[in-house]
Amino acid sequence: PLIECHDLPSGIAYSEGIRAIKKNEPNKYSIRTNKYKLIANIHDLDLRKNPMTFEFYDLINDPYEKENIKNSSSSIFNRYKKLFQSIREKLNEEHTTINYESIRDLKNLGYIDN
């Protein structure tokens, strides 16, 4: 809808993605509004070893997400980064465990590394 110039609701959308195709690709998490999109790339679950990297896009002026503006729009980026971190903290508090059979099935489908 955004590429076709339709207005989107002003709410915040959160999404998570796991590396399903390439083993060395990062897990991707994002938040977006109708104006901006922040993507967090998590390369390793141990963030002390390999911290997450971020991408930040202006969806109005760059709907195809070609120019990462995290450095040129640092104050807006930092607001979105704090929002992202608070959403992740809230989700971690509500985290549920996954059973062995589900893990095995996800491994067999290639969604989790062996």
Buried (B, 14 or more C-beta within 10 A) or exposed (E): EBEEEEEEEEEEEBEEEBBEEEEEEBBBBBBBBBBBBBBBBBBEEEEEEEEBEBBBBBBEEEBEEEEBBBEEBEEBBEEBBEBBEEBBEEEEEEEEEEEEEEEEEBEEEEEBEE
